Amino acid sequence: MLKNLTNKDNSNVVNLLIGRIGTNIVDSLFYMAILWYFKSHFHSPMLLSIIFIAGSTIDMFSFTLVR
């Protein structure tokens, strides 16, 4: 079945998969950069925990915002 999705006729599927992988990589790097920024500038484990909880909560419930 996977072979049928990746043949030349379904190049849109391959483009969408590559785009999704790229989006996941950049999203993870952005998330790490935000945590690193707050850790290096404020030196507060409590603030870092609150930022992490807020970001994780938004990510967990973001699927409910899509129609």
Jmol script that loads the backbone (N, CA, C; Angstrom):
load data "model"
ATOM      1  N   MET A   1       0.819  -1.185   0.000  1.00  0.00           N
ATOM      2  CA  MET A   1       0.000   0.000   0.000  1.00  0.00           C
ATOM      3  C   MET A   1       0.869   1.258   0.000  1.00  0.00           C
ATOM      4  N   LEU A   2       1.948   1.267   0.774  1.00  0.00           N
ATOM      5  CA  LEU A   2       2.830   2.431   0.813  1.00  0.00           C
ATOM      6  C   LEU A   2       3.490   2.660  -0.539  1.00  0.00           C
ATOM      7  N   LYS A   3       3.765   1.595  -1.256  1.00  0.00           N
ATOM      8  CA  LYS A   3       4.371   1.716  -2.580  1.00  0.00           C
ATOM      9  C   LYS A   3       3.427   2.456  -3.530  1.00  0.00           C
ATOM     10  N   ASN A   4       2.130   2.223  -3.384  1.00  0.00           N
ATOM     11  CA  ASN A   4       1.156   2.910  -4.225  1.00  0.00           C
ATOM     12  C   ASN A   4       1.076   4.399  -3.907  1.00  0.00           C
ATOM     13  N   LEU A   5       1.354   4.793  -2.674  1.00  0.00           N
ATOM     14  CA  LEU A   5       1.284   6.201  -2.297  1.00  0.00           C
ATOM     15  C   LEU A   5       2.482   7.001  -2.780  1.00  0.00           C
ATOM     16  N   THR A   6       3.623   6.340  -2.959  1.00  0.00           N
ATOM     17  CA  THR A   6       4.840   7.077  -3.289  1.00  0.00           C
ATOM     18  C   THR A   6       5.242   6.963  -4.748  1.00  0.00           C
ATOM     19  N   ASN A   7       4.386   6.484  -5.619  1.00  0.00           N
ATOM     20  CA  ASN A   7       4.753   6.424  -7.030  1.00  0.00           C
ATOM     21  C   ASN A   7       4.627   7.806  -7.670  1.00  0.00           C
ATOM     22  N   LYS A   8       5.021   7.939  -8.926  1.00  0.00           N
ATOM     23  CA  LYS A   8       5.058   9.241  -9.603  1.00  0.00           C
ATOM     24  C   LYS A   8       3.688   9.898  -9.710  1.00  0.00           C
ATOM     25  N   ASP A   9       2.626   9.123  -9.786  1.00  0.00           N
ATOM     26  CA  ASP A   9       1.292   9.695  -9.928  1.00  0.00           C
ATOM     27  C   ASP A   9       0.832  10.410  -8.666  1.00  0.00           C
ATOM     28  N   ASN A  10       1.358  10.016  -7.519  1.00  0.00           N
ATOM     29  CA  ASN A  10       0.968  10.617  -6.241  1.00  0.00           C
ATOM     30  C   ASN A  10       2.081  11.465  -5.661  1.00  0.00           C
ATOM     31  N   SER A  11       2.678  12.326  -6.476  1.00  0.00           N
ATOM     32  CA  SER A  11       3.779  13.164  -5.982  1.00  0.00           C
ATOM     33  C   SER A  11       3.288  14.167  -4.943  1.00  0.00           C
ATOM     34  N   ASN A  12       1.998  14.498  -4.964  1.00  0.00           N
ATOM     35  CA  ASN A  12       1.462  15.410  -3.951  1.00  0.00           C
ATOM     36  C   ASN A  12       1.559  14.812  -2.559  1.00  0.00           C
ATOM     37  N   VAL A  13       1.363  13.510  -2.450  1.00  0.00           N
ATOM     38  CA  VAL A  13       1.451  12.835  -1.152  1.00  0.00           C
ATOM     39  C   VAL A  13       2.881  12.926  -0.624  1.00  0.00           C
ATOM     40  N   VAL A  14       3.853  12.703  -1.502  1.00  0.00           N
ATOM     41  CA  VAL A  14       5.253  12.784  -1.089  1.00  0.00           C
ATOM     42  C   VAL A  14       5.590  14.208  -0.665  1.00  0.00           C
ATOM     43  N   ASN A  15       5.131  15.206  -1.420  1.00  0.00           N
ATOM     44  CA  ASN A  15       5.382  16.601  -1.057  1.00  0.00           C
ATOM     45  C   ASN A  15       4.753  16.948   0.287  1.00  0.00           C
ATOM     46  N   LEU A  16       3.563  16.460   0.542  1.00  0.00           N
ATOM     47  CA  LEU A  16       2.905  16.721   1.818  1.00  0.00           C
ATOM     48  C   LEU A  16       3.644  16.047   2.975  1.00  0.00           C
ATOM     49  N   LEU A  17       4.124  14.830   2.765  1.00  0.00           N
ATOM     50  CA  LEU A  17       4.881  14.137   3.809  1.00  0.00           C
ATOM     51  C   LEU A  17       6.192  14.858   4.108  1.00  0.00           C
ATOM     52  N   ILE A  18       6.896  15.294   3.074  1.00  0.00           N
ATOM     53  CA  ILE A  18       8.144  16.026   3.274  1.00  0.00           C
ATOM     54  C   ILE A  18       7.876  17.347   3.993  1.00  0.00           C
ATOM     55  N   GLY A  19       6.809  18.025   3.615  1.00  0.00           N
ATOM     56  CA  GLY A  19       6.447  19.268   4.284  1.00  0.00           C
ATOM     57  C   GLY A  19       6.100  19.056   5.739  1.00  0.00           C
ATOM     58  N   ARG A  20       5.412  17.986   6.027  1.00  0.00           N
ATOM     59  CA  ARG A  20       5.031  17.694   7.414  1.00  0.00           C
ATOM     60  C   ARG A  20       6.255  17.368   8.266  1.00  0.00           C
ATOM     61  N   ILE A  21       7.197  16.613   7.708  1.00  0.00           N
ATOM     62  CA  ILE A  21       8.424  16.289   8.432  1.00  0.00           C
ATOM     63  C   ILE A  21       9.216  17.565   8.702  1.00  0.00           C
ATOM     64  N   GLY A  22       9.321  18.431   7.696  1.00  0.00           N
ATOM     65  CA  GLY A  22      10.013  19.703   7.879  1.00  0.00           C
ATOM     66  C   GLY A  22       9.349  20.572   8.933  1.00  0.00           C
ATOM     67  N   THR A  23       8.022  20.609   8.922  1.00  0.00           N
ATOM     68  CA  THR A  23       7.290  21.388   9.908  1.00  0.00           C
ATOM     69  C   THR A  23       7.536  20.860  11.316  1.00  0.00           C
ATOM     70  N   ASN A  24       7.553  19.555  11.486  1.00  0.00           N
ATOM     71  CA  ASN A  24       7.806  18.966  12.805  1.00  0.00           C
ATOM     72  C   ASN A  24       9.213  19.286  13.299  1.00  0.00           C
ATOM     73  N   ILE A  25      10.205  19.238  12.407  1.00  0.00           N
ATOM     74  CA  ILE A  25      11.582  19.536  12.798  1.00  0.00           C
ATOM     75  C   ILE A  25      11.706  20.990  13.241  1.00  0.00           C
ATOM     76  N   VAL A  26      11.181  21.911  12.429  1.00  0.00           N
ATOM     77  CA  VAL A  26      11.279  23.334  12.753  1.00  0.00           C
ATOM     78  C   VAL A  26      10.483  23.662  14.016  1.00  0.00           C
ATOM     79  N   ASP A  27       9.338  23.037  14.197  1.00  0.00           N
ATOM     80  CA  ASP A  27       8.534  23.265  15.392  1.00  0.00           C
ATOM     81  C   ASP A  27       9.298  22.826  16.643  1.00  0.00           C
ATOM     82  N   SER A  28       9.975  21.701  16.578  1.00  0.00           N
ATOM     83  CA  SER A  28      10.757  21.226  17.717  1.00  0.00           C
ATOM     84  C   SER A  28      11.930  22.152  18.006  1.00  0.00           C
ATOM     85  N   LEU A  29      12.611  22.621  16.972  1.00  0.00           N
ATOM     86  CA  LEU A  29      13.726  23.545  17.179  1.00  0.00           C
ATOM     87  C   LEU A  29      13.253  24.865  17.783  1.00  0.00           C
ATOM     88  N   PHE A  30      12.112  25.355  17.319  1.00  0.00           N
ATOM     89  CA  PHE A  30      11.559  26.592  17.861  1.00  0.00           C
ATOM     90  C   PHE A  30      11.191  26.429  19.330  1.00  0.00           C
ATOM     91  N   TYR A  31      10.595  25.296  19.669  1.00  0.00           N
ATOM     92  CA  TYR A  31      10.208  25.021  21.050  1.00  0.00           C
ATOM     93  C   TYR A  31      11.438  24.946  21.953  1.00  0.00           C
ATOM     94  N   MET A  32      12.505  24.283  21.475  1.00  0.00           N
ATOM     95  CA  MET A  32      13.734  24.204  22.258  1.00  0.00           C
ATOM     96  C   MET A  32      14.375  25.580  22.411  1.00  0.00           C
ATOM     97  N   ALA A  33      14.311  26.407  21.375  1.00  0.00           N
ATOM     98  CA  ALA A  33      14.890  27.750  21.444  1.00  0.00           C
ATOM     99  C   ALA A  33      14.173  28.612  22.475  1.00  0.00           C
ATOM    100  N   ILE A  34      12.850  28.498  22.536  1.00  0.00           N
ATOM    101  CA  ILE A  34      12.093  29.262  23.530  1.00  0.00           C
ATOM    102  C   ILE A  34      12.489  28.843  24.946  1.00  0.00           C
ATOM    103  N   LEU A  35      12.559  27.542  25.194  1.00  0.00           N
ATOM    104  CA  LEU A  35      12.951  27.067  26.522  1.00  0.00           C
ATOM    105  C   LEU A  35      14.380  27.478  26.860  1.00  0.00           C
ATOM    106  N   TRP A  36      15.276  27.405  25.890  1.00  0.00           N
ATOM    107  CA  TRP A  36      16.657  27.784  26.112  1.00  0.00           C
ATOM    108  C   TRP A  36      16.773  29.281  26.424  1.00  0.00           C
ATOM    109  N   TYR A  37      15.995  30.110  25.709  1.00  0.00           N
ATOM    110  CA  TYR A  37      16.019  31.550  25.946  1.00  0.00           C
ATOM    111  C   TYR A  37      15.603  31.876  27.381  1.00  0.00           C
ATOM    112  N   PHE A  38      14.487  31.311  27.823  1.00  0.00           N
ATOM    113  CA  PHE A  38      14.010  31.607  29.171  1.00  0.00           C
ATOM    114  C   PHE A  38      14.943  31.049  30.237  1.00  0.00           C
ATOM    115  N   LYS A  39      15.554  29.894  29.967  1.00  0.00           N
ATOM    116  CA  LYS A  39      16.495  29.324  30.933  1.00  0.00           C
ATOM    117  C   LYS A  39      17.745  30.186  31.057  1.00  0.00           C
ATOM    118  N   SER A  40      18.267  30.656  29.937  1.00  0.00           N
ATOM    119  CA  SER A  40      19.520  31.406  29.988  1.00  0.00           C
ATOM    120  C   SER A  40      19.338  32.853  30.454  1.00  0.00           C
ATOM    121  N   HIS A  41      18.162  33.425  30.263  1.00  0.00           N
ATOM    122  CA  HIS A  41      17.968  34.824  30.638  1.00  0.00           C
ATOM    123  C   HIS A  41      17.390  35.015  32.042  1.00  0.00           C
ATOM    124  N   PHE A  42      16.566  34.113  32.487  1.00  0.00           N
ATOM    125  CA  PHE A  42      15.891  34.315  33.770  1.00  0.00           C
ATOM    126  C   PHE A  42      16.395  33.397  34.878  1.00  0.00           C
ATOM    127  N   HIS A  43      17.051  32.291  34.540  1.00  0.00           N
ATOM    128  CA  HIS A  43      17.627  31.363  35.517  1.00  0.00           C
ATOM    129  C   HIS A  43      16.611  30.945  36.585  1.00  0.00           C
ATOM    130  N   SER A  44      15.370  30.737  36.161  1.00  0.00           N
ATOM    131  CA  SER A  44      14.323  30.370  37.107  1.00  0.00           C
ATOM    132  C   SER A  44      13.687  29.038  36.685  1.00  0.00           C
ATOM    133  N   PRO A  45      13.894  27.993  37.457  1.00  0.00           N
ATOM    134  CA  PRO A  45      13.250  26.722  37.129  1.00  0.00           C
ATOM    135  C   PRO A  45      11.726  26.803  37.193  1.00  0.00           C
ATOM    136  N   MET A  46      11.211  27.634  38.085  1.00  0.00           N
ATOM    137  CA  MET A  46       9.754  27.773  38.204  1.00  0.00           C
ATOM    138  C   MET A  46       9.170  28.402  36.934  1.00  0.00           C
ATOM    139  N   LEU A  47       9.791  29.470  36.442  1.00  0.00           N
ATOM    140  CA  LEU A  47       9.315  30.112  35.216  1.00  0.00           C
ATOM    141  C   LEU A  47       9.438  29.167  34.029  1.00  0.00           C
ATOM    142  N   LEU A  48      10.534  28.434  33.959  1.00  0.00           N
ATOM    143  CA  LEU A  48      10.722  27.465  32.880  1.00  0.00           C
ATOM    144  C   LEU A  48       9.657  26.382  32.932  1.00  0.00           C
ATOM    145  N   SER A  49       9.297  25.942  34.110  1.00  0.00           N
ATOM    146  CA  SER A  49       8.244  24.936  34.259  1.00  0.00           C
ATOM    147  C   SER A  49       6.896  25.480  33.805  1.00  0.00           C
ATOM    148  N   ILE A  50       6.601  26.717  34.156  1.00  0.00           N
ATOM    149  CA  ILE A  50       5.330  27.324  33.752  1.00  0.00           C
ATOM    150  C   ILE A  50       5.269  27.479  32.240  1.00  0.00           C
ATOM    151  N   ILE A  51       6.364  27.907  31.621  1.00  0.00           N
ATOM    152  CA  ILE A  51       6.419  28.036  30.157  1.00  0.00           C
ATOM    153  C   ILE A  51       6.222  26.665  29.511  1.00  0.00           C
ATOM    154  N   PHE A  52       6.892  25.636  30.056  1.00  0.00           N
ATOM    155  CA  PHE A  52       6.764  24.290  29.512  1.00  0.00           C
ATOM    156  C   PHE A  52       5.333  23.777  29.638  1.00  0.00           C
ATOM    157  N   ILE A  53       4.714  23.991  30.776  1.00  0.00           N
ATOM    158  CA  ILE A  53       3.334  23.539  30.981  1.00  0.00           C
ATOM    159  C   ILE A  53       2.389  24.274  30.031  1.00  0.00           C
ATOM    160  N   ALA A  54       2.572  25.583  29.876  1.00  0.00           N
ATOM    161  CA  ALA A  54       1.705  26.355  28.977  1.00  0.00           C
ATOM    162  C   ALA A  54       1.859  25.882  27.533  1.00  0.00           C
ATOM    163  N   GLY A  55       3.088  25.697  27.096  1.00  0.00           N
ATOM    164  CA  GLY A  55       3.318  25.232  25.727  1.00  0.00           C
ATOM    165  C   GLY A  55       2.778  23.830  25.487  1.00  0.00           C
ATOM    166  N   SER A  56       2.974  22.955  26.441  1.00  0.00           N
ATOM    167  CA  SER A  56       2.483  21.578  26.307  1.00  0.00           C
ATOM    168  C   SER A  56       0.958  21.530  26.298  1.00  0.00           C
ATOM    169  N   THR A  57       0.331  22.349  27.131  1.00  0.00           N
ATOM    170  CA  THR A  57      -1.130  22.377  27.181  1.00  0.00           C
ATOM    171  C   THR A  57      -1.704  22.877  25.867  1.00  0.00           C
ATOM    172  N   ILE A  58      -1.091  23.917  25.314  1.00  0.00           N
ATOM    173  CA  ILE A  58      -1.557  24.434  24.026  1.00  0.00           C
ATOM    174  C   ILE A  58      -1.400  23.379  22.944  1.00  0.00           C
ATOM    175  N   ASP A  59      -0.264  22.673  22.932  1.00  0.00           N
ATOM    176  CA  ASP A  59      -0.053  21.622  21.942  1.00  0.00           C
ATOM    177  C   ASP A  59      -1.050  20.473  22.106  1.00  0.00           C
ATOM    178  N   MET A  60      -1.361  20.108  23.346  1.00  0.00           N
ATOM    179  CA  MET A  60      -2.287  18.991  23.578  1.00  0.00           C
ATOM    180  C   MET A  60      -3.697  19.303  23.106  1.00  0.00           C
ATOM    181  N   PHE A  61      -4.125  20.548  23.296  1.00  0.00           N
ATOM    182  CA  PHE A  61      -5.499  20.899  22.948  1.00  0.00           C
ATOM    183  C   PHE A  61      -5.644  21.600  21.606  1.00  0.00           C
ATOM    184  N   SER A  62      -4.541  21.763  20.862  1.00  0.00           N
ATOM    185  CA  SER A  62      -4.627  22.461  19.583  1.00  0.00           C
ATOM    186  C   SER A  62      -5.459  21.682  18.560  1.00  0.00           C
ATOM    187  N   PHE A  63      -5.503  20.351  18.695  1.00  0.00           N
ATOM    188  CA  PHE A  63      -6.284  19.581  17.740  1.00  0.00           C
ATOM    189  C   PHE A  63      -7.780  19.839  17.874  1.00  0.00           C
ATOM    190  N   THR A  64      -8.226  20.335  19.015  1.00  0.00           N
ATOM    191  CA  THR A  64      -9.657  20.611  19.179  1.00  0.00           C
ATOM    192  C   THR A  64     -10.063  21.930  18.505  1.00  0.00           C
ATOM    193  N   LEU A  65      -9.083  22.766  18.160  1.00  0.00           N
ATOM    194  CA  LEU A  65      -9.397  24.055  17.536  1.00  0.00           C
ATOM    195  C   LEU A  65      -9.593  23.933  16.024  1.00  0.00           C
ATOM    196  N   VAL A  66      -9.174  22.821  15.449  1.00  0.00           N
ATOM    197  CA  VAL A  66      -9.300  22.625  14.002  1.00  0.00           C
ATOM    198  C   VAL A  66     -10.694  22.103  13.684  1.00  0.00           C
ATOM    199  N   ARG A  67     -11.299  22.705  12.717  1.00  0.00           N
ATOM    200  CA  ARG A  67     -12.652  22.271  12.344  1.00  0.00           C
ATOM    201  C   ARG A  67     -12.620  21.094  11.448  1.00  0.00           C
TER     202      ARG A  67
END
end "model"
wireframe off; spacefill off
backbone 0.3
color backbone group
